[in-house]
Amino acid sequence: MSAVKADYYELLGVPKEADADAIKKAFHTAARDVHPDVSDSPDAESRFRELAEAYSVLSKPASRLLYDRFGYRGRGNSGFQEALWDARQRAPRGESIHLGLDLRYFEAGEGASRMVTYQAARICVACGGRGMTGKPDPDCPACGGMGRRSHVSDLGTARFLRVEPCPTCGGEVCPECGGTGREFAERRLRIRVPAGIEDGAQLRVSGEGDVGERGGAPGDLLLDVAVQPEPRDPRLVRYLAFVLFVSAVALLIAYALVH
């Protein structure tokens, strides 16, 4: 890996305003071309690692938010890395979303592909997930470039977290999201149902739940499977009864002939 790294967005070939789906698609396309198993290039492995690192950061709301502020500055000992760790400790993880998934009997047996539509929290477009408007100072000693400060109040039986704009570098609560750093929107997702799934099973799709407040990691999408009973076709029942009757008559005739 080169000493001077390229911008993560440039590595993946996407603009800085690209959404999560575009980043994921770009990573898979680029990684497929430079994967060490398919590429003969001597630097294929290092290029693949760079792409994987870029995707690892940009695919997570919290780390992407901090990368957009800090870039590569100070990585290794401070700056991006310490701010990322601090944000992961403080920002709450998003909620998991529960949905029901009804399957017909043959779909459960053979497997299926379903498109599900649901409401989920995403990063607020207006503030980029910060919860604050204005541009924070990345060198601000008071907030570390976050643009806000958190205060924990211990009331004995409960602890409360209060977030407010940094008094040193300014900023105001985002009017669009009320400071949560997220907004709700419709999401469409194609689900692959494995063959042989049973009634009452639960499918988990990691990272497809609500995005956490103020850049917190997303929750999961949980699908509770309900399989319809095996169909009872009257024609099939009559046919099976007829087959059993003919078989019984044939056995009786054979028995009579033998004896």
ChimeraX attribute file (.defattr): number of C-alpha atoms within 10 A of each C-alpha:
attribute: neighborCount
match mode: 1-to-1
recipient: residues
	/A:1	11
	/A:2	8
	/A:3	5
	/A:4	7
	/A:5	10
	/A:6	13
	/A:7	12
	/A:8	24
	/A:9	18
	/A:10	11
	/A:11	17
	/A:12	25
	/A:13	15
	/A:14	16
	/A:15	12
	/A:16	12
	/A:17	11
	/A:18	13
	/A:19	13
	/A:20	15
	/A:21	10
	/A:22	14
	/A:23	22
	/A:24	16
	/A:25	13
	/A:26	19
	/A:27	22
	/A:28	14
	/A:29	12
	/A:30	17
	/A:31	19
	/A:32	14
	/A:33	13
	/A:34	20
	/A:35	17
	/A:36	17
	/A:37	10
	/A:38	10
	/A:39	13
	/A:40	11
	/A:41	11
	/A:42	9
	/A:43	12
	/A:44	18
	/A:45	17
	/A:46	15
	/A:47	20
	/A:48	20
	/A:49	15
	/A:50	20
	/A:51	21
	/A:52	18
	/A:53	13
	/A:54	21
	/A:55	22
	/A:56	14
	/A:57	17
	/A:58	25
	/A:59	18
	/A:60	17
	/A:61	22
	/A:62	28
	/A:63	23
	/A:64	22
	/A:65	23
	/A:66	23
	/A:67	20
	/A:68	14
	/A:69	18
	/A:70	21
	/A:71	15
	/A:72	17
	/A:73	14
	/A:74	12
	/A:75	13
	/A:76	10
	/A:77	9
	/A:78	11
	/A:79	21
	/A:80	24
	/A:81	19
	/A:82	15
	/A:83	21
	/A:84	19
	/A:85	12
	/A:86	11
	/A:87	20
	/A:88	16
	/A:89	11
	/A:90	13
	/A:91	15
	/A:92	16
	/A:93	20
	/A:94	23
	/A:95	19
	/A:96	21
	/A:97	18
	/A:98	16
	/A:99	16
	/A:100	12
	/A:101	18
	/A:102	15
	/A:103	21
	/A:104	14
	/A:105	19
	/A:106	16
	/A:107	18
	/A:108	21
	/A:109	16
	/A:110	12
	/A:111	16
	/A:112	15
	/A:113	11
	/A:114	13
	/A:115	9
	/A:116	14
	/A:117	12
	/A:118	13
	/A:119	13
	/A:120	23
	/A:121	22
	/A:122	26
	/A:123	29
	/A:124	24
	/A:125	14
	/A:126	17
	/A:127	21
	/A:128	21
	/A:129	28
	/A:130	29
	/A:131	29
	/A:132	29
	/A:133	20
	/A:134	14
	/A:135	16
	/A:136	22
	/A:137	18
	/A:138	18
	/A:139	13
	/A:140	14
	/A:141	10
	/A:142	15
	/A:143	20
	/A:144	19
	/A:145	21
	/A:146	24
	/A:147	26
	/A:148	23
	/A:149	15
	/A:150	13
	/A:151	10
	/A:152	10
	/A:153	11
	/A:154	10
	/A:155	8
	/A:156	6
	/A:157	5
	/A:158	7
	/A:159	10
	/A:160	10
	/A:161	10
	/A:162	10
	/A:163	16
	/A:164	17
	/A:165	21
	/A:166	22
	/A:167	12
	/A:168	15
	/A:169	20
	/A:170	16
	/A:171	18
	/A:172	17
	/A:173	20
	/A:174	20
	/A:175	13
	/A:176	17
	/A:177	21
	/A:178	13
	/A:179	22
	/A:180	22
	/A:181	27
	/A:182	28
	/A:183	19
	/A:184	14
	/A:185	12
	/A:186	10
	/A:187	14
	/A:188	11
	/A:189	11
	/A:190	10
	/A:191	15
	/A:192	13
	/A:193	19
	/A:194	15
	/A:195	13
	/A:196	13
	/A:197	20
	/A:198	15
	/A:199	16
	/A:200	12
	/A:201	11
	/A:202	17
	/A:203	19
	/A:204	14
	/A:205	16
	/A:206	12
	/A:207	16
	/A:208	21
	/A:209	25
	/A:210	25
	/A:211	31
	/A:212	25
	/A:213	27
	/A:214	27
	/A:215	31
	/A:216	26
	/A:217	23
	/A:218	26
	/A:219	21
	/A:220	19
	/A:221	20
	/A:222	19
	/A:223	20
	/A:224	17
	/A:225	20
	/A:226	19
	/A:227	20
	/A:228	14
	/A:229	11
	/A:230	9
	/A:231	10
	/A:232	8
	/A:233	9
	/A:234	9
	/A:235	9
	/A:236	11
	/A:237	11
	/A:238	11
	/A:239	12
	/A:240	12
	/A:241	12
	/A:242	12
	/A:243	12
	/A:244	12
	/A:245	12
	/A:246	12
	/A:247	12
	/A:248	12
	/A:249	12
	/A:250	12
	/A:251	12
	/A:252	12
	/A:253	12
	/A:254	11
	/A:255	10
	/A:256	9
	/A:257	8
	/A:258	7
	/A:259	6
